[in-house]
Amino acid sequence: MMDAYDPLRPPSIADWTELDESERLDLVLAYHRRQGDDLPNPDVHAVAHVIVENQVALADETPVAAVMERLMQEGLDRHDAIHAVGSVLMGALHEAAQDDRETDLTSAYYRELMQLTAEKWLRQEL
């Protein structure tokens, strides 16, 4: 059973998937509290982490694991790669919430992920 989360180290897929969503969220929040992170919205931040980790655990069912690997090869640490993917995810969700038209959120999200690079994400962070 998983009793701590560290975004710099991939959790065991078996351990991660055996947790329920609230336990995953609690572990992510506990990590950021231990780090002393002052997040503007810790719950939303934790949700993004959990969604990205869930998608990584799906392996080849989504492009997320491959995108994470590519971002790390481009120089991001695993935690920053989670944030980069999470920023695309949250952007896609925000756009979908603002758009009255019916859109294929998943396809739009995956398209954005394929265009994401470490350099692009770092430029946005500066």
C-alpha positions in Angstrom: 0.0 0.0 0.0 1.3 3.4 -0.9 1.7 5.8 2.0 3.5 8.7 0.4 3.7 10.3 -3.0 6.7 11.9 -4.7 6.1 13.3 -8.2 9.8 13.0 -8.9 9.5 9.2 -8.8 6.8 7.3 -10.7 4.5 5.4 -8.4 4.0 1.7 -8.9 1.0 1.4 -11.2 -0.3 -1.4 -9.0 0.0 0.7 -5.8 -1.4 3.8 -7.5 -4.4 2.1 -9.0 -5.3 0.3 -5.8 -5.9 3.6 -4.1 -9.2 5.4 -4.5 -9.3 8.9 -5.8 -9.6 10.6 -2.4 -6.5 8.7 -1.2 -4.6 9.8 -4.3 -5.6 13.4 -3.7 -4.6 13.2 0.0 -1.2 11.9 -0.9 -0.6 14.7 -3.5 -1.8 17.3 -1.0 0.4 15.8 1.7 3.5 15.9 -0.6 3.0 19.6 -1.3 2.4 20.4 2.4 5.7 18.6 3.2 7.4 20.7 0.6 6.0 23.9 2.1 4.5 24.8 -1.3 2.2 27.8 -1.1 -0.3 26.9 -3.9 -3.0 29.4 -4.8 -5.5 26.5 -5.1 -4.1 23.3 -3.6 -7.2 21.2 -4.4 -7.2 22.0 -8.1 -3.4 21.5 -8.2 -3.8 18.1 -6.6 -6.6 17.1 -9.0 -4.3 17.9 -12.0 -1.6 15.8 -10.5 -4.0 12.9 -9.9 -5.4 13.1 -13.4 -2.0 13.1 -15.0 -0.8 10.2 -12.9 -4.0 8.3 -13.7 -3.3 8.8 -17.4 0.3 7.8 -17.0 -0.9 4.6 -15.3 -3.0 3.8 -18.4 0.3 3.5 -20.3 -0.3 3.2 -24.1 -4.1 3.9 -23.8 -3.3 7.6 -23.9 -0.3 9.6 -25.2 0.4 11.0 -21.7 3.1 8.6 -20.6 5.0 9.1 -23.9 4.6 12.8 -23.7 5.9 12.8 -20.1 8.9 10.7 -21.2 9.6 13.1 -24.0 9.4 16.1 -21.8 11.8 14.5 -19.3 14.2 13.7 -22.2 14.0 17.4 -23.2 15.2 18.3 -19.7 12.2 18.6 -17.4 12.2 16.7 -14.1 9.2 14.4 -13.6 7.4 16.9 -11.4 7.7 19.7 -13.9 6.6 17.3 -16.7 3.5 16.6 -14.6 2.9 20.4 -14.3 3.4 20.9 -18.1 0.9 18.1 -19.0 -1.4 19.3 -16.2 -1.3 22.9 -17.6 -2.4 21.6 -21.0 -5.1 19.5 -19.4 -6.5 22.4 -17.4 -6.3 24.7 -20.4 -8.4 22.2 -22.4 -10.9 21.9 -19.6 -11.1 25.7 -19.3 -11.6 26.1 -23.1 -14.3 23.4 -23.1 -16.1 25.2 -20.2 -16.1 28.5 -22.1 -17.2 27.1 -25.4 -20.9 26.4 -26.0 -20.2 24.3 -29.0 -19.9 20.5 -28.6 -16.3 19.7 -29.0 -14.2 16.6 -28.7 -12.3 17.5 -25.6 -10.1 14.4 -25.7 -8.9 15.0 -29.2 -8.2 18.6 -28.6 -6.3 17.7 -25.4 -4.2 15.1 -27.1 -3.5 17.4 -30.1 -2.2 20.1 -27.6 -0.1 17.5 -25.8 1.6 16.5 -29.0 2.6 20.1 -29.6 3.9 20.6 -26.0 7.6 20.8 -25.6 9.8 21.5 -22.5 10.9 24.8 -24.2 7.4 26.0 -24.8 6.3 25.2 -21.2 9.4 26.8 -19.7 8.8 30.0 -21.7 5.3 30.2 -20.3 6.7 29.8 -16.8 9.1 32.8 -17.0 
